[in-house]
């Protein structure tokens, strides 16, 4: 198992627990500001979990050991399912927060209506300040989301490049194996040719030996007949 993958696992589990705590806190929150703070914490933890999922996917695909890769990809599927569950819980909590905020807004409007002109002016000033604060938070959140999107695109590009490199590595590995196979074939061919050459030489020696013996025998026979 990759050490980097295990480190990402621990971080993912920590942020997943943070999402669960944030959802529980949002459900128990009693004021809009507290609910917004919980929502911001949940959004940040979800973004971190998504980034860690991409990093674990990148690390799993870069591992050469097939058994370790299978194990890591299996864990990655479980983590993706867990993150989907956490997102669903966060959406449900957010829907509940929206209903609570609407109710608080209606109650606040009723109280301001009963409070007279001075209360209306104070309420207007407070409302403007709240709107400015909300707009600033929205702009900050949008910048954070834009940065997260850029980071996600960069990580996706890294995954794509790594996959291409992995494919090229496998192609090179197959080419090396083919070359090794060709070398083995050439070596066997050389051995066969060497063996054939030795046999041909032995056959020549045997042939010349037999021819010499026959020549000597013929000469002896001719000599005896002439004598």
N, C-alpha and C positions, 0 to 999 in steps of 0.2 A: 504494500500500500504506500502511495506517495505521501511524504511528510507534508508537502504543500497542501495536498488534498485534505489531509486530516486537520491541518490548521484552519482551512476554509470551513470544514465541517463544524469545528468548535465555534467559530464566529457565527455561522448560520444559526446554530442552535441557540446561541445567546440572543441574537436579534429576533428569532422566532418567539422566544420567551418574552422579549420586550414587547412585541406586537400583542401577544396574549394579555400581558399586564396592562398595556395601553387600552385595549378593548374593554377589559374589566373596569379600568378607571374611568373610561368614557361613559360606561353604563351607570356608574355610581356618581358621576359628576353632578353637581347641583347648580352651577353657574355657567353661562355661555363662555366666559373666558377660560374656565377650567376645561370645558369640553374642547375649545379650540386648541388649547395647549396639548391635550391628549391626542387630538387629531393630527397635530403637527408631529408629535413623537411617533405615532403609528406610521405616518407617511414616510418619515425618515428611515424607520426600521424596515419598512417594506422595500424601499429603494436599495438599502444595503443588502437585504436578502436576495433581491433580483441580481445585483452585481455579483454577489458570491456564487449564485447559481451559474452565472456565465463563466466565472473563473474556474469553478469546479468542472464544468463541461470542457473548458479549454485544457485543463490539467489532465482530465481523464482521457481525452482523445490524443494527448501527446505521449502517453505511456506506451512503451513498446511491448510489455508483458501482456499477452492476451488475457490471461486469467485475472490479473489485477485490473485491467481495463473493464472487463465484464462486471467485476464486483463494484467498481466505482460508478459505472453507468447505472447499475441497479440501484445503488444508494441515491444517485442523482435523481432518478425517477421518483423515489419516495420523497425526497426533499421538495421537488416540484409540486407534488400532490399536497404536501404539508403547507407550502406557501400559498397554493390556491385556496386551501381551507382558511388560512389566516386572512387572506384578502376578503373572502366572503364574510367572515365574522366582522371584519373592519367595515365593510359596506353596510351590513345590518346595523352595526352600532352607529354609523354615520347617519343612516336613515332615522334612527331614533333621536339622534341629536338634533336633526332638522326639525322634527316635530316639537321637541322641547324648546328650541330657539323661537319657533313661531308662536308658541303659547306664551313664552316670556315677553315677546315683542307686543302681543295683544294686551297682556296685563299691564305692561309698561305704558302703552298708549292710553289705556283706560285711566291709569293713575294720573298721567299728565293732564288728561282732559278734566279730571276732577280737581286739580290743584290750582287752577286760576292762571292768570296771565303770567305772574312771576315764575310759576312752576313751568309753564310752557316755554318761557325764554331759557330757563336753565336746562330744560329737556332738549331744546333745540341746540344749545351750545354743546351739551354732552353728546348729542347725536352726531353733530359735525365732527367732534373729536374722535368718536368711535368710528365714523366713516373714514376719516383720514388714517386712523390706525389700521383699519381693515384693509384699506387700499394699499398701505405700505406693506402689510403682511402678504397681501395677494401678489404684489410686485416681487417681493422677496421670494415667495414660494415659486413664482413663475421662473425667476432666474435660477433657482435651485433645480427645478424640473428641467430647464433647458440644459443646465450643466450635466444633469443625470442622463438626458437623452444623448448629449455629445459623448459622454463616457460610454454609454451603451453601444453607440455606433462604433466607437473606437475599439471596444472589446469585441464586437461582432466582426469587425475587419480583422482583428488579430486572430480570431477563431478561424476565419476563412483562409487567411494566409497560412496558419499552422496546418490546416487540413490539406492545403495545396502542397506544403512542404512534406507532410506525411505521405501524400500520394507519390511525390517525386522520390522520397526515400524508399518506398516500397518498390517503385520501378527500378531504381538503382540496385536495390537488393536482389530483385529478380534477375537483372542483367548480370550481376556478379555470380549468382548461382548458375546461370546459363554458361558463363565463361568458365567457371570451375568444372561444369559438366563437359564442356568442350576440351578443357585441359586433360580431364580424366580419359576422354575418348582418344585423344592424341597419344597419351601415354600408353594406353592399351594397344593402340595401333603400332606404336614403336616396338613394344615388346613382341607383338606378333611378327612384325617384319624381321626383328632380330632373330627370333626363333626360326623363322623360315630360312633366313640367311645361313644360320648355323647348320640346319638340316641339309641345305643345298651343298654347303662345303663338305659335310660328312659324306653325302652321296657321291660327290666328285672323288673324294679320297677313296671311297669304297670301290667305285668304278675303275679308277686307275689301278688300284691294287689288284682287282680281279683280272683286268686286262694284262697287267704285268705278269701275273702268275700263269695265265693262259699262254702268253708269248714265250715264257721260259719253258713251259711244258712242250709246246710245239717244237721249239728249237731242240730240246732233248730228244724228242721222238725222231726228228729228221736226222740228227746226228747218229743215233743208234742204227737207223736204217742204212745210212750211207756207210757206216762202219761194217 
